[in-house]
Amino acid sequence: MEWRAGTDIGGTFTDIAYIDHEGFLFTEKVPSTPENYGRGVVEGLEGLAEKQALDLSELREMAHGCTVATNAILEGKGAKTALLTTAGFRDVLELRRIRVPRLYEPLYVKPSPLAPRNLRFEISERVGADGSVVTPLNEDDVVAAADEIRKSGAEAVAVCFLHSYRYPDHERRAGEILRALLPDLFITLSIDVLPQIREYERTSTTVINAYVGPPVRRYVEGMVGDLKKSGMNADIAIMQSSGGTVGAGSVLEKPAQIIECGPAAGVVGAAYLCEQLGIDSAITFDMGGTTAKGSLIESNQMIYAENYEVGASMSTAGTIAGGAGYALNLPVIDISEVGAGGGSIVRIDRAGAIKIGPESAGAVPGPACYGAGGTKPTVTDANVVIGFLNQEGLAGGSVPIDASLSTRAIEEVVAKPLNLDPVKAAYGVHEVANATMVRALKAVTTYRGRDPRDFAIIAFGGNGGVHGAGMARSLEVKRVIVPAAAGVFSAVGLLVAKRSVTVVGAFAATVKTLDEGAVAPVRETLEDQAAGLLNVVKDDVDFEYALDMRYVGQAFELSIPVPDQGISSDTASQLREAFEDEHERRFGHRFDDGNDVEVVALKVTATARTGAAPARLRANKKTSAPVTRNVYFGENFGFRETPVIGRGDLSDEPRQGPFIVEEYEGTTVVPPDATAHLDQLDNIVIDLEYA
């Protein structure tokens, strides 16, 4: 019997999911293997196959998500990268944008460019904004740069010439020369990555693509090799930051498209869940071992970022809360990410305040309670001390826990310096972690003009159920939904994701002058490109369109979906109204009719019609033998003897907290001032009480 699997590699665990023909969900969770992440994937698939009597040779497709590209940037471990750019534009990566993340810090230092200045080469060539050639390409400059790059030991080269989206021939020729002279290097051109206006963003995105190219290629090729050695010849579909999957071959050419692929899979799963439940809008909260992520589903749609940044203390859309990372202007689900997860290391700063992350204990050595050599306290250790987590073992006992090691680490690093009881110190760590992670949820709600109280929270990830109620309390949200297999929910999202890709092309016009005849050739070119990336014929693809729009004179755009009637002079007023509504909601105002609105780019999203998500997911609900443990719920409630139950012990009737639901994939904490029940799809629904 042929079968599909979803595999998601996190900083601490590798998650595997499989849905059988009846919609039942089966999972496997194994520690990640940083020295060779592919080995963890193989071990997880082998473990799942053995338990469910599946034949590994009949694995038809593996949908995959990972953090390898993100980690390469966060850890500064990408390829040594060179940049070829138009003469006079060598320092675009240094100049960036005027926006800085901390206005009142005069000594703030911008992050170092991913292509250092000694590896940035100016090439004599110039194209005008209208696409005319001002200065022909000097091929000798390209040859000379290639010689210097060879001597430098660089692994990757990015090429980004001024206005190449209007006239790509110079970049194409430079790419041909570089590939001939440097055949072993990863060469990437801006016209293949981001063919649209905005010089800094286009340069930054192209350099990111080059920087992560070699590590992503090594990772994907190594994983494919490991799978084949184990008898698996499955097709590999990799999640993109946009929420669709593509074949591994496409990713090898454009690796920057998977920067946020792991977090994107969780949002895709949450969107699928909202559709199943008939929920119009929700906030997603994904807390793993290393990071916490927030995103928004609104009007049954995932929200996409127009100006995304990676590599900062919080990866997010950068219109308001940006300036600290590297611009990535590829289609990205608007996911805000902070370095706070179960494995995040706790410390006391010079002012005597508790700080969480962004450093993580990872899978090895892991939190102190793992007993694998880690001595620094983590958020997981704090949750063990207060009783939120099982003090004997996690993941059904497959991860043994030594609570005494957690207590010792919390006591030495936090409790003694602050003169606190270890349990109260641990609860303080839990609360600080919540406060840190709230930033991620505010970035996708209040920073976008949305009131979080209007939404429910869908909490998942290995620690989402532990912190979900606390996060909701901080934002005054009334309801938290913890889905089945919440601890491996990104892997579930991979299984329900569609084969989809988004491509972008420059298109300049004011809304008043929109003309179907001018749009048609650009649209058709992008449709052909998208269908090619999906490796399907156009007749088997559904297309959706969006326009990047702004007021004339503005420097940033908003992406507006195209109405069903298409793009023409007849829909101009409708497009303008949609743009101005979103502008007012996002920024609090709109201009009068005297301000023209212009279009700068066309986006085409192609979705293959092949494959369908299961009609519904069915949880393998398990009950638990009656057991209680003493849990600390803060000063308001103190210690409570708390029942520990299984998901199968809940029903559609609300049960008053406190109680804890323990499952193989994760733990859900229901505090004393909340109730919980199961909905029609076996999700845990927590309703918080407010005075």
C-alpha positions in Angstrom: 0.0 0.0 0.0 1.4 3.4 -1.0 1.5 6.0 1.7 2.7 9.6 2.3 4.5 11.1 5.3 5.1 14.6 6.6 8.5 15.2 8.3 9.4 18.4 10.1 12.8 19.0 11.6 13.0 21.4 14.6 15.9 22.5 16.7 15.1 19.9 19.4 12.8 17.2 17.8 12.1 15.8 14.4 8.4 15.1 13.9 6.8 12.5 11.6 3.1 12.3 10.7 1.0 9.9 8.6 -2.7 9.9 7.9 -4.3 6.6 6.9 -7.1 6.2 4.4 -9.7 6.6 7.1 -8.3 9.9 8.3 -6.7 8.6 11.5 -3.5 10.5 12.4 -0.4 8.6 13.5 2.8 10.3 14.6 6.4 9.7 15.7 8.7 12.1 17.5 12.5 11.6 17.7 15.4 13.8 18.8 16.9 15.9 16.0 20.4 15.0 14.9 22.2 18.2 14.2 25.3 16.5 13.0 23.2 15.0 10.2 19.5 16.0 10.2 18.7 13.4 7.5 19.5 10.6 9.9 16.8 11.8 12.3 14.3 11.8 9.4 15.2 8.2 8.5 15.0 7.1 12.1 11.6 8.7 12.6 10.2 7.2 9.4 11.6 3.7 10.3 10.0 4.0 13.7 6.6 5.0 12.4 6.7 2.3 9.6 7.5 -0.4 12.2 4.7 0.7 14.5 2.0 1.0 11.8 3.2 -2.0 9.7 4.0 0.2 6.7 6.5 -0.8 3.9 9.2 1.8 3.6 9.7 0.9 -0.1 6.1 2.0 -0.7 6.5 5.5 0.7 5.3 7.5 -2.3 5.9 11.0 -1.2 7.6 12.7 1.8 6.5 16.3 2.4 9.3 18.0 4.3 9.9 21.1 6.4 13.1 22.2 8.0 15.0 25.1 9.6 18.3 24.6 7.8 18.1 27.8 5.8 16.9 29.9 8.8 19.6 28.5 11.0 22.3 29.2 8.5 21.4 32.9 8.8 20.7 33.0 12.5 23.9 31.2 13.3 26.0 32.9 10.6 26.9 29.5 9.1 25.9 30.1 5.5 28.2 30.1 2.5 31.0 32.6 2.0 29.2 34.8 -0.5 30.4 37.3 -3.1 28.3 40.0 -4.9 28.5 41.5 -8.3 26.7 44.8 -8.6 26.5 47.9 -10.8 29.3 50.3 -10.4 28.4 52.8 -7.7 26.1 50.4 -5.8 28.7 48.4 -3.9 27.4 49.5 -0.5 23.6 49.0 -0.9 23.7 46.2 1.7 25.5 48.6 4.2 23.2 51.5 3.6 20.0 49.4 3.9 16.9 51.5 4.9 16.9 54.4 7.3 14.6 52.6 9.7 16.2 51.2 12.8 14.6 48.9 15.4 15.7 50.9 18.5 15.3 54.7 18.0 16.9 55.7 21.3 20.0 53.6 21.1 22.6 55.8 19.4 25.3 53.1 19.5 23.0 50.6 17.7 25.1 48.5 15.2 23.4 47.2 12.1 23.9 43.5 11.3 26.9 42.7 9.2 26.1 42.1 5.5 26.0 38.5 4.4 28.4 39.5 1.6 31.3 41.3 3.1 32.7 44.4 1.5 35.9 42.8 0.2 33.7 40.3 -1.7 31.5 42.9 -3.3 32.6 43.8 -6.8 31.5 46.8 -9.0 30.8 46.0 -12.6 30.8 48.7 -15.3 27.3 48.5 -16.7 24.1 50.5 -16.4 20.4 50.1 -17.3 17.9 53.0 -17.0 14.6 52.7 -15.2 12.9 52.4 -18.6 15.0 49.4 -19.5 17.4 51.3 -21.9 21.1 50.5 -21.9 23.0 53.5 -20.5 26.4 51.7 -20.2 27.1 48.3 -21.9 28.2 45.4 -19.8 32.0 45.3 -19.4 32.7 41.6 -19.5 36.3 42.1 -18.5 35.1 43.3 -15.2 33.1 40.1 -14.7 36.2 38.0 -15.6 38.4 40.0 -13.2 35.8 39.6 -10.4 35.6 35.9 -11.0 39.4 35.6 -10.7 39.3 37.4 -7.3 36.3 35.3 -6.1 38.2 32.1 -7.0 41.2 33.2 -4.9 38.9 34.2 -1.9 37.5 30.7 -1.5 33.9 31.9 -1.8 31.3 29.2 -2.2 28.5 31.4 -3.7 28.0 34.4 -5.9 25.0 36.7 -6.2 24.5 39.0 -9.2 22.3 42.1 -8.8 22.5 44.9 -11.4 20.5 48.1 -11.4 17.0 47.8 -13.1 17.8 44.3 -14.4 14.1 43.5 -14.1 13.6 45.9 -17.0 16.5 44.6 -19.1 17.9 41.2 -17.9 20.5 40.6 -20.6 23.4 42.0 -18.6 22.7 39.8 -15.6 22.2 36.8 -17.9 25.5 37.3 -19.6 27.4 37.8 -16.3 25.8 34.6 -15.0 27.0 32.7 -18.1 30.6 34.0 -17.6 30.6 33.1 -13.9 29.2 29.6 -14.4 31.9 29.0 -17.1 34.8 30.2 -14.9 33.5 29.1 -11.5 31.6 25.9 -12.3 31.7 24.6 -8.7 30.2 27.7 -7.1 26.5 28.4 -6.4 25.6 31.3 -8.8 22.3 33.2 -8.4 20.9 36.1 -10.4 18.4 38.6 -9.1 16.2 38.3 -12.2 15.7 34.6 -11.2 15.0 35.4 -7.6 13.2 38.7 -7.4 12.7 40.5 -10.7 11.1 43.7 -9.4 11.9 47.2 -8.1 13.5 48.3 -4.8 17.3 47.9 -5.0 18.1 47.1 -1.4 15.4 44.5 -1.0 16.3 42.9 -4.3 20.0 42.8 -3.5 19.4 41.5 0.0 17.1 38.8 -1.2 19.5 37.7 -3.9 22.4 37.6 -1.4 20.3 35.5 1.0 19.6 33.1 -1.8 23.3 32.7 -2.4 24.2 32.6 1.2 21.9 29.7 2.1 22.3 27.9 -1.3 25.3 25.6 -0.5 24.1 24.5 2.9 20.6 23.8 1.7 22.0 21.9 -1.3 24.2 19.8 0.9 21.3 19.2 3.3 18.8 18.1 0.6 21.2 16.0 -1.3 22.4 14.3 1.8 18.9 13.6 3.0 17.9 12.1 -0.4 21.0 9.9 -0.1 20.1 8.8 3.4 16.6 7.9 2.3 17.7 5.8 -0.6 20.2 3.9 1.5 17.3 3.0 3.8 15.3 1.7 0.8 13.1 4.7 0.3 12.7 6.2 -3.2 9.9 8.6 -2.4 9.4 11.9 -4.1 10.4 14.8 -1.8 8.1 17.8 -1.7 9.5 20.7 0.4 7.4 23.4 2.0 8.0 27.0 0.9 7.7 30.1 3.1 4.5 30.9 1.1 2.7 27.8 2.4 2.8 25.6 -0.8 5.1 22.7 -1.5 7.4 22.2 -4.5 9.8 19.5 -5.7 13.3 19.3 -4.2 14.8 20.3 -7.6 13.1 23.7 -7.5 14.4 24.3 -4.0 18.0 23.6 -5.0 17.8 26.5 -7.5 15.9 29.0 -5.2 16.7 27.9 -1.6 15.6 31.3 -0.1 12.0 30.3 -0.7 12.3 27.8 2.2 13.6 30.2 4.9 10.4 29.9 6.9 9.2 26.6 5.6 8.8 24.8 9.0 6.7 27.5 10.6 4.7 27.9 7.4 3.6 24.3 7.6 2.1 24.9 11.0 0.1 27.9 9.7 -1.1 25.8 6.7 -2.3 23.1 9.1 -4.1 25.7 11.2 -5.8 27.2 8.1 -7.0 23.7 7.2 -8.3 23.3 10.7 -10.1 26.6 10.5 -11.8 25.5 7.3 -12.8 22.2 8.9 -14.3 24.0 12.0 -15.9 26.8 10.1 -13.8 29.4 11.9 -13.3 32.6 9.9 -10.2 34.0 11.7 -7.6 32.9 14.2 -4.2 33.6 15.6 -1.7 30.8 15.4 0.8 30.2 18.2 3.5 27.7 17.5 6.0 27.1 20.3 8.7 24.6 19.7 12.0 23.9 21.4 13.9 26.8 20.0 11.5 29.5 18.9 7.9 30.7 19.2 6.0 31.8 16.1 2.8 33.8 15.6 0.7 34.3 12.5 -2.8 35.3 11.5 -5.6 33.6 9.5 -8.2 36.2 8.5 -11.4 35.8 6.4 -10.3 32.2 5.7 -7.0 33.4 4.3 -3.4 33.2 5.4 -1.8 36.6 5.6 1.4 37.3 3.6 4.1 39.8 4.5 5.1 42.5 2.1 8.4 43.4 3.8 9.8 40.5 5.7 13.1 40.3 7.6 15.1 37.4 8.8 18.0 37.1 11.2 16.9 39.6 13.8 15.9 39.0 17.4 12.4 38.7 16.0 11.9 37.7 12.4 8.8 39.6 11.2 7.3 41.8 8.5 9.3 45.0 8.7 6.9 47.9 7.9 6.6 48.9 11.6 8.7 46.6 13.7 11.7 46.1 11.4 15.2 47.2 10.6 17.1 44.7 12.6 17.3 41.8 10.1 17.9 41.1 6.4 15.2 42.0 3.9 13.6 39.0 2.2 11.1 40.0 -0.4 9.9 36.6 -1.5 6.3 35.4 -0.8 6.3 34.6 2.9 3.4 33.9 5.2 3.4 36.7 7.8 5.0 34.8 10.6 6.6 36.6 13.5 9.3 34.6 15.3 11.1 35.1 18.6 13.9 33.1 20.1 11.9 31.7 23.0 11.1 28.0 23.1 11.2 25.1 25.5 14.9 24.8 25.1 15.7 28.5 25.4 18.3 29.2 28.0 17.4 31.3 31.0 19.8 33.9 32.5 19.9 36.9 34.8 21.0 40.1 33.1 23.2 42.8 34.7 20.0 44.6 36.0 18.9 41.5 37.8 16.1 40.7 35.4 15.2 37.3 34.0 16.0 36.9 30.3 14.9 34.1 28.0 16.9 33.1 24.9 17.6 33.5 22.1 20.3 30.9 22.9 18.9 27.4 23.0 20.1 24.2 24.5 18.8 22.4 21.4 18.5 18.7 21.1 22.0 18.2 22.4 22.7 18.6 25.3 19.1 19.8 25.7 17.5 21.1 28.9 19.2 20.3 32.2 16.4 17.8 33.0 17.3 15.6 30.0 20.5 14.5 31.9 22.5 14.7 28.7 25.1 17.1 30.0 23.2 20.4 29.9 23.5 22.4 33.1 21.9 25.7 32.1 18.2 26.2 33.0 15.7 26.4 30.2 12.0 27.1 29.9 11.3 23.4 29.9 13.2 23.1 33.2 11.0 25.8 34.7 7.8 24.0 33.5 9.1 20.8 35.1 9.7 22.5 38.4 6.2 24.0 38.7 4.6 20.8 37.6 3.3 21.7 34.2 5.4 18.9 32.6 5.6 15.3 33.7 8.6 15.0 36.1 9.3 11.5 35.0 9.4 11.7 31.2 8.1 13.4 28.0 6.7 11.9 24.7 5.2 8.9 26.4 8.3 8.3 28.5 10.6 8.2 25.5 12.4 11.3 26.8 13.4 10.6 30.4 13.2 13.5 32.8 15.3 14.1 36.0 13.3 16.8 37.9 16.1 17.3 40.4 18.4 18.5 37.7 15.8 21.1 36.7 15.4 22.3 40.3 19.2 22.6 40.8 19.7 24.6 37.6 16.8 27.0 38.4 18.0 27.4 41.9 21.6 28.2 41.1 21.0 30.5 38.1 17.7 32.2 39.0 16.4 31.5 42.6 19.6 32.3 44.6 20.6 35.5 42.7 17.0 36.8 43.1 16.5 35.5 46.6 13.4 33.5 45.6 12.0 30.1 46.3 12.9 27.8 43.4 9.3 27.1 42.5 8.4 30.8 42.4 11.5 31.5 40.5 10.5 28.8 37.9 7.0 30.3 37.6 8.7 33.7 37.0 10.6 32.1 34.2 7.4 30.8 32.7 5.7 34.2 32.9 8.8 36.0 31.3 8.7 33.4 28.5 5.0 34.3 28.0 5.8 38.0 27.9 8.6 37.4 25.4 6.4 35.4 23.1 3.6 37.8 23.2 5.7 40.1 21.0 5.3 37.6 18.2 1.5 37.6 18.5 1.3 41.3 18.7 3.4 41.7 15.6 0.8 39.9 13.5 -2.2 41.5 15.2 -1.9 44.9 16.9 1.0 45.9 14.6 -1.3 45.2 11.7 -4.2 47.1 13.1 -6.0 44.0 14.4 -7.4 43.5 17.9 -6.3 40.1 19.2 -9.4 39.9 21.4 -11.4 39.4 18.2 -9.6 36.1 17.5 -9.2 32.6 19.0 -5.7 31.2 19.4 -4.7 27.9 17.8 -1.9 26.6 20.0 0.5 23.9 18.8 4.1 22.9 18.7 5.7 20.9 21.5 5.1 23.6 24.1 2.1 25.4 22.6 -0.4 23.6 24.8 1.7 24.4 27.9 1.8 28.1 27.3 -1.4 28.7 25.2 -3.7 29.7 28.0 -1.1 32.0 29.5 -0.6 33.7 26.2 -4.3 34.1 25.7 -4.6 35.6 29.2 -1.9 38.2 28.3 -3.9 39.3 25.2 -7.3 39.0 26.8 -8.2 36.3 24.2 -11.2 34.1 25.3 -10.6 30.8 23.5 -7.6 28.6 22.8 -7.8 25.6 20.5 -5.2 22.8 20.9 -5.5 20.5 17.8 -4.9 16.7 17.7 -1.2 15.9 17.5 -0.4 19.5 18.4 3.2 18.7 19.2 3.8 17.6 15.6 1.3 19.8 14.0 3.7 21.3 11.5 4.3 17.8 10.1 0.5 17.4 9.9 0.4 20.7 8.0 2.8 19.3 5.5 0.3 16.5 4.7 -2.6 18.9 4.0 -0.5 21.4 2.1 -1.1 21.9 -1.6 1.4 21.8 -4.4 1.7 25.6 -4.9 4.1 28.3 -5.9 4.0 32.1 -6.1 6.0 34.0 -8.7 6.4 37.8 -9.1 7.0 40.0 -12.0 7.5 43.8 -12.3 4.5 45.6 -13.7 4.3 49.4 -13.6 1.0 51.3 -14.0 -1.3 53.6 -12.1 -4.7 52.2 -11.2 -6.3 54.7 -13.5 -4.4 53.4 -16.5 -4.7 49.6 -15.9 -5.2 47.9 -19.1 -5.9 44.2 -19.7 -3.8 44.2 -22.9 -0.7 45.3 -21.0 -1.2 42.9 -18.1 -1.9 39.8 -20.3 1.7 39.1 -21.5 3.2 39.6 -18.0 0.5 37.3 -16.5 1.0 34.6 -19.1 4.8 34.6 -18.7 4.4 34.2 -14.9 1.8 31.5 -15.4 4.2 29.5 -17.6 7.0 30.0 -15.1 4.8 28.9 -12.1 3.5 25.8 -14.0 7.1 24.9 -14.9 8.2 25.1 -11.2 5.3 22.7 -10.3 6.2 20.5 -13.2 2.6 20.3 -14.4 0.7 21.5 -17.5 -1.2 24.8 -17.2 -4.5 23.0 -17.7 -4.0 21.2 -14.4 -3.3 24.4 -12.4 -5.5 26.9 -10.7 -4.2 30.5 -10.7 -4.8 33.4 -8.3 -3.5 36.9 -8.7 -2.5 39.8 -6.6 -1.0 43.3 -7.2 1.6 45.1 -5.1 0.1 48.6 -4.8 1.0 51.9 -3.1 0.2 55.6 -3.2 2.3 57.4 -5.8 5.4 58.6 -3.9 5.3 55.9 -1.2 8.2 53.6 -0.7 6.4 50.5 0.5 3.6 48.4 -1.0 0.6 46.4 0.1 -0.4 43.2 -1.7 -4.0 43.3 -2.8 -5.9 40.2 -4.2 -7.3 40.7 -7.7 -11.1 40.4 -7.9 -12.7 37.5 -9.8 -13.4 39.8 -12.7 -9.7 40.2 -13.4 -7.5 43.2 -13.9 -8.9 45.9 -16.2 -10.1 49.5 -16.3 -13.5 48.2 -15.2 -12.1 46.9 -11.9 -9.8 49.9 -11.2 -12.1 51.5 -8.7 -12.6 48.1 -6.9 -8.9 47.6 -6.6 -8.3 51.1 -5.3 -11.0 50.7 -2.7 -9.5 47.4 -1.6 -6.1 49.0 -1.3 -7.3 52.0 0.6 -9.3 49.8 3.0 -6.2 47.8 3.9 -4.0 50.9 4.1 -6.4 52.5 6.6 -6.7 49.3 8.6 -2.9 48.9 8.7 -1.8 52.5 9.1 -4.8 54.3 10.4 -5.5 56.6 7.5 -6.2 57.0 3.8 -5.4 59.8 1.4 -8.0 61.7 -0.7 -8.9 61.0 -4.3 -6.2 63.4 -5.4 -3.5 60.9 -4.6 -3.0 58.4 -7.3 -2.5 54.7 -6.5 0.1 52.8 -8.6 0.9 49.1 -9.2 4.5 48.0 -9.1 4.3 44.2 -9.4 2.0 41.3 -10.3 2.0 38.1 -8.3 0.7 34.8 -9.6 0.0 31.9 -7.3 -0.3 28.6 -9.0 -1.8 25.6 -7.3 -1.8 22.1 -8.8 -5.1 20.3 -8.8 -3.5 16.9 -8.0 -3.8 15.6 -4.5 -6.4 16.4 -1.9 -6.3 16.8 1.8 -8.3 14.3 3.9 -11.9 15.2 4.5 -11.2 15.3 8.2 -8.5 14.3 10.7 -9.3 11.8 13.4 -7.4 11.8 16.6 -6.4 8.6 18.3 -7.9 9.7 21.6 -6.4 7.9 24.6 -7.6 7.8 28.2 -5.4 7.8 31.2 -5.3 6.0 34.5 -6.4 8.4 37.3 -3.4 10.3 38.6 -2.8 13.7 40.2 0.3 15.9 40.9 0.9 19.1 42.8 1.1 22.0 40.4 1.9 25.7 41.0 -0.3 28.2 39.2 1.2 31.4 40.5 0.4 33.6 43.5 -3.3 33.9 42.7 -4.0 30.2 42.9 -0.9 28.7 44.5 -0.4 25.0 44.6 -3.3 22.8 43.4 -3.6 19.0 43.4 -4.2 18.7 39.7 -5.6 15.8 37.7 -3.5 14.5 34.8 -5.7 13.0 32.1 -5.7 11.9 28.4 -7.5 13.6 25.5 -10.0 10.7 25.6 -11.0 11.6 29.1 -12.6 14.9 27.8 -16.0 15.1 26.2 -18.1 17.8 24.6 -19.2 18.9 28.1 -16.9 21.7 29.6 -14.7 20.5 32.4 -13.5 23.0 35.0 -9.8 23.4 35.4 -7.2 22.9 36.7 -6.2 19.8 34.9 -3.4 18.7 32.5 -3.8 16.7 29.4 -0.8 14.6 28.6 -0.2 13.0 25.2 2.7 11.4 23.3 3.0 14.6 21.2 2.7 17.2 23.9 1.1 18.6 27.0 -1.9 20.9 27.5 -2.3 22.9 30.7 -5.8 24.1 31.6 -5.5 26.6 34.5 -8.0 26.9 37.4 -9.8 29.9 35.8 -10.7 28.0 32.6 -12.8 25.2 31.3 -12.0 22.8 28.4 -14.0 20.4 26.2 -13.6 18.5 22.9 -15.1 19.8 19.7 -16.4 17.7 16.8 -12.9 17.1 15.5 -11.5 16.1 18.9 -9.6 19.4 19.4 -9.2 20.6 22.9 -11.1 23.9 23.3 -10.0 26.0 26.3 -12.4 28.8 27.4 -10.9 31.3 29.7 -12.9 33.1 32.4 -12.8 36.9 32.8 -14.3 39.0 35.6 
